[in-house]
Amino acid sequence: MQSSYILSGGLVIDPANGVETQRDVAIHAGTIVPADSVAGADVIDVNGLAITPGLIDLHVHLRDPGQTHKEDLVTGTRAAAAGGFTCVVAMPNTSPPVDCPAVLEDILSRAGTGGVVRVLQTATLSVGRAGAQLTDAGGLKAAGAIALTDDGSCLQSAGLMLSALEAARDAGLPVIEHCEDESVSRRGVMNAGATAASLGVAGQPHISEDLIVARDIVLAQATGWGVHMQHISTAGAVDLVRWAQSCGIPVTAEAAPHHLCLTELACADFGADAKMNPPLRRAADRDAVVRGLQDGTICALATDHAPHSADEKAGGLRGGPFGIIGLEAALPICLTELHHSGVLGLSDFIAKFTVGPRAVLKLPYGTLSPGCPADVTILDLDREHVLDVSSFHSRSRNCPYDGRRCRGKVVGTIVEGKPVFSELPQLVSEGIA
């Protein structure tokens, strides 16, 4: 393709600029430019399709280094491209964990050469994710860390978390939190309640999440430094974040598609492929998370893409690891369950994957403003299809959505002007087919 081209006739949805109208989007040398500035450029007809800023996923596990039998930087970014994501924020619970500049720099270097979408890498809050000694926030920031998190667990000591927030504030790094009080959750394998009892497995009480959310709100207020709450799943957590925001305390929150589209009952149907942490909750919790999305308490949707091998998931609810893959299912599932069902208007829906993540991490992406990087997602909002997990680009298959009928599909993904995924013959992909 030429370095200049125009996507013509599509419905442009750019929530950062309040745009939801049919217009052209012009790209020159990897940048969004005014449409009248590229005379003679190729014109690609996308009439009947939606054009959005490239989608951003705040919460992805790429498993590289050390767990590449599950996923790696190549397969993970290809899955992201197929899912419409132009930028992913990778978690640091790899092997070894991303707790020093050397590991961080290696990942960023390899992602820059082998990945097909942007990879922003987080680093750990504590050395080895052991929750005992803080990492060097300033050194990690200098090496390229986008944020700090011990995702998969959190600092159990309030005093250490206070020191972590102070250090992150001094370094200018956002803090992202997995909210779980392990003395209460006791590593239960699903939500505590009647369903867990009927399946004969240990459950995690919802208050294990609520307690850390409440603690971190207090600490954010005390330090003046924000905390972003990952994958909140309980009614109590939503209420706490809503209250904190009303008081001007700097906290934000994301929700994962599975906590919006499934409940704890799925554990009986899908076993380990419905085992995740935080666990699927009651219908009342799901409804509270939906309300949090609607009123803006929850600013972002994030997949928590967590690949595992079939052998590992064969351990079942008791022995299998937590997590499901989500990069390639998130958009179809969420368009079906949240937009086409009337829960979120189109601009509000797209904002959860663009404006929200952009604000949390102060990113230059997530908008189609002239001068911004030409990261673009193209959607067929009404195409009906059935999810086929066997066709996914991810290396793993742990997903409860196989065979699910959806309305809405990603048909093109462009990163810095380069198509990296396309089902459109007029938009030739230089990344994956």
MOTAGI-V453513 format. One record per residue. N is the residue number from 1. RES is the residue in one letter. SS is DSSP state (2 for helix, 1 for strand, 0 for the rest). Layout:
N_RES_SS ; N_RES_SS
This chain:
1_M_0 ; 2_Q_0 ; 3_S_0 ; 4_S_1 ; 5_Y_1 ; 6_I_1 ; 7_L_1 ; 8_S_1 ; 9_G_0 ; 10_G_0 ; 11_L_1 ; 12_V_1 ; 13_I_1 ; 14_D_1 ; 15_P_2 ; 16_A_2 ; 17_N_2 ; 18_G_0 ; 19_V_1 ; 20_E_1 ; 21_T_1 ; 22_Q_1 ; 23_R_0 ; 24_D_0 ; 25_V_1 ; 26_A_1 ; 27_I_1 ; 28_H_1 ; 29_A_0 ; 30_G_0 ; 31_T_1 ; 32_I_1 ; 33_V_1 ; 34_P_0 ; 35_A_2 ; 36_D_2 ; 37_S_2 ; 38_V_0 ; 39_A_0 ; 40_G_0 ; 41_A_0 ; 42_D_1 ; 43_V_1 ; 44_I_1 ; 45_D_1 ; 46_V_0 ; 47_N_0 ; 48_G_0 ; 49_L_0 ; 50_A_1 ; 51_I_1 ; 52_T_1 ; 53_P_1 ; 54_G_0 ; 55_L_1 ; 56_I_1 ; 57_D_1 ; 58_L_1 ; 59_H_1 ; 60_V_1 ; 61_H_1 ; 62_L_0 ; 63_R_0 ; 64_D_0 ; 65_P_0 ; 66_G_0 ; 67_Q_0 ; 68_T_0 ; 69_H_0 ; 70_K_0 ; 71_E_0 ; 72_D_0 ; 73_L_2 ; 74_V_2 ; 75_T_2 ; 76_G_2 ; 77_T_2 ; 78_R_2 ; 79_A_2 ; 80_A_2 ; 81_A_2 ; 82_A_2 ; 83_G_0 ; 84_G_0 ; 85_F_1 ; 86_T_1 ; 87_C_1 ; 88_V_1 ; 89_V_1 ; 90_A_1 ; 91_M_0 ; 92_P_0 ; 93_N_0 ; 94_T_0 ; 95_S_0 ; 96_P_0 ; 97_P_0 ; 98_V_0 ; 99_D_0 ; 100_C_0 ; 101_P_2 ; 102_A_2 ; 103_V_2 ; 104_L_2 ; 105_E_2 ; 106_D_2 ; 107_I_2 ; 108_L_2 ; 109_S_2 ; 110_R_2 ; 111_A_2 ; 112_G_2 ; 113_T_2 ; 114_G_2 ; 115_G_0 ; 116_V_0 ; 117_V_0 ; 118_R_1 ; 119_V_1 ; 120_L_1 ; 121_Q_1 ; 122_T_0 ; 123_A_1 ; 124_T_0 ; 125_L_0 ; 126_S_1 ; 127_V_2 ; 128_G_2 ; 129_R_2 ; 130_A_0 ; 131_G_0 ; 132_A_0 ; 133_Q_0 ; 134_L_1 ; 135_T_0 ; 136_D_0 ; 137_A_2 ; 138_G_2 ; 139_G_2 ; 140_L_2 ; 141_K_2 ; 142_A_2 ; 143_A_2 ; 144_G_0 ; 145_A_0 ; 146_I_0 ; 147_A_1 ; 148_L_1 ; 149_T_0 ; 150_D_0 ; 151_D_0 ; 152_G_0 ; 153_S_0 ; 154_C_0 ; 155_L_0 ; 156_Q_0 ; 157_S_0 ; 158_A_2 ; 159_G_2 ; 160_L_2 ; 161_M_2 ; 162_L_2 ; 163_S_2 ; 164_A_2 ; 165_L_2 ; 166_E_2 ; 167_A_2 ; 168_A_2 ; 169_R_2 ; 170_D_2 ; 171_A_2 ; 172_G_0 ; 173_L_0 ; 174_P_1 ; 175_V_1 ; 176_I_1 ; 177_E_1 ; 178_H_0 ; 179_C_0 ; 180_E_0 ; 181_D_0 ; 182_E_2 ; 183_S_2 ; 184_V_2 ; 185_S_2 ; 186_R_0 ; 187_R_0 ; 188_G_0 ; 189_V_0 ; 190_M_1 ; 191_N_1 ; 192_A_0 ; 193_G_0 ; 194_A_2 ; 195_T_2 ; 196_A_2 ; 197_A_2 ; 198_S_2 ; 199_L_2 ; 200_G_0 ; 201_V_0 ; 202_A_0 ; 203_G_1 ; 204_Q_1 ; 205_P_0 ; 206_H_0 ; 207_I_2 ; 208_S_2 ; 209_E_2 ; 210_D_2 ; 211_L_2 ; 212_I_2 ; 213_V_2 ; 214_A_2 ; 215_R_2 ; 216_D_2 ; 217_I_2 ; 218_V_2 ; 219_L_2 ; 220_A_2 ; 221_Q_2 ; 222_A_2 ; 223_T_2 ; 224_G_0 ; 225_W_0 ; 226_G_0 ; 227_V_1 ; 228_H_1 ; 229_M_1 ; 230_Q_0 ; 231_H_0 ; 232_I_0 ; 233_S_0 ; 234_T_0 ; 235_A_2 ; 236_G_2 ; 237_A_2 ; 238_V_2 ; 239_D_2 ; 240_L_2 ; 241_V_2 ; 242_R_2 ; 243_W_2 ; 244_A_2 ; 245_Q_2 ; 246_S_2 ; 247_C_0 ; 248_G_0 ; 249_I_0 ; 250_P_0 ; 251_V_1 ; 252_T_1 ; 253_A_1 ; 254_E_1 ; 255_A_1 ; 256_A_0 ; 257_P_2 ; 258_H_2 ; 259_H_2 ; 260_L_2 ; 261_C_2 ; 262_L_0 ; 263_T_0 ; 264_E_0 ; 265_L_0 ; 266_A_2 ; 267_C_2 ; 268_A_2 ; 269_D_2 ; 270_F_2 ; 271_G_2 ; 272_A_2 ; 273_D_2 ; 274_A_2 ; 275_K_0 ; 276_M_0 ; 277_N_0 ; 278_P_0 ; 279_P_0 ; 280_L_0 ; 281_R_0 ; 282_R_0 ; 283_A_2 ; 284_A_2 ; 285_D_2 ; 286_R_2 ; 287_D_2 ; 288_A_2 ; 289_V_2 ; 290_V_2 ; 291_R_2 ; 292_G_2 ; 293_L_2 ; 294_Q_2 ; 295_D_2 ; 296_G_0 ; 297_T_0 ; 298_I_0 ; 299_C_0 ; 300_A_1 ; 301_L_1 ; 302_A_0 ; 303_T_0 ; 304_D_0 ; 305_H_1 ; 306_A_1 ; 307_P_0 ; 308_H_0 ; 309_S_0 ; 310_A_2 ; 311_D_2 ; 312_E_2 ; 313_K_2 ; 314_A_0 ; 315_G_0 ; 316_G_2 ; 317_L_2 ; 318_R_2 ; 319_G_2 ; 320_G_0 ; 321_P_0 ; 322_F_0 ; 323_G_0 ; 324_I_0 ; 325_I_0 ; 326_G_0 ; 327_L_0 ; 328_E_0 ; 329_A_0 ; 330_A_2 ; 331_L_2 ; 332_P_2 ; 333_I_2 ; 334_C_2 ; 335_L_2 ; 336_T_2 ; 337_E_2 ; 338_L_2 ; 339_H_2 ; 340_H_0 ; 341_S_0 ; 342_G_0 ; 343_V_0 ; 344_L_0 ; 345_G_0 ; 346_L_2 ; 347_S_2 ; 348_D_2 ; 349_F_2 ; 350_I_2 ; 351_A_2 ; 352_K_0 ; 353_F_0 ; 354_T_0 ; 355_V_2 ; 356_G_2 ; 357_P_2 ; 358_R_2 ; 359_A_2 ; 360_V_2 ; 361_L_2 ; 362_K_0 ; 363_L_0 ; 364_P_0 ; 365_Y_0 ; 366_G_0 ; 367_T_0 ; 368_L_0 ; 369_S_0 ; 370_P_0 ; 371_G_0 ; 372_C_0 ; 373_P_1 ; 374_A_0 ; 375_D_0 ; 376_V_1 ; 377_T_1 ; 378_I_1 ; 379_L_1 ; 380_D_1 ; 381_L_1 ; 382_D_1 ; 383_R_1 ; 384_E_1 ; 385_H_1 ; 386_V_1 ; 387_L_0 ; 388_D_0 ; 389_V_2 ; 390_S_2 ; 391_S_2 ; 392_F_0 ; 393_H_0 ; 394_S_0 ; 395_R_0 ; 396_S_0 ; 397_R_0 ; 398_N_0 ; 399_C_0 ; 400_P_0 ; 401_Y_0 ; 402_D_0 ; 403_G_0 ; 404_R_0 ; 405_R_1 ; 406_C_1 ; 407_R_1 ; 408_G_1 ; 409_K_1 ; 410_V_1 ; 411_V_1 ; 412_G_1 ; 413_T_1 ; 414_I_1 ; 415_V_1 ; 416_E_0 ; 417_G_0 ; 418_K_1 ; 419_P_1 ; 420_V_1 ; 421_F_1 ; 422_S_1 ; 423_E_0 ; 424_L_0 ; 425_P_0 ; 426_Q_0 ; 427_L_0 ; 428_V_0 ; 429_S_0 ; 430_E_0 ; 431_G_0 ; 432_I_1 ; 433_A_0
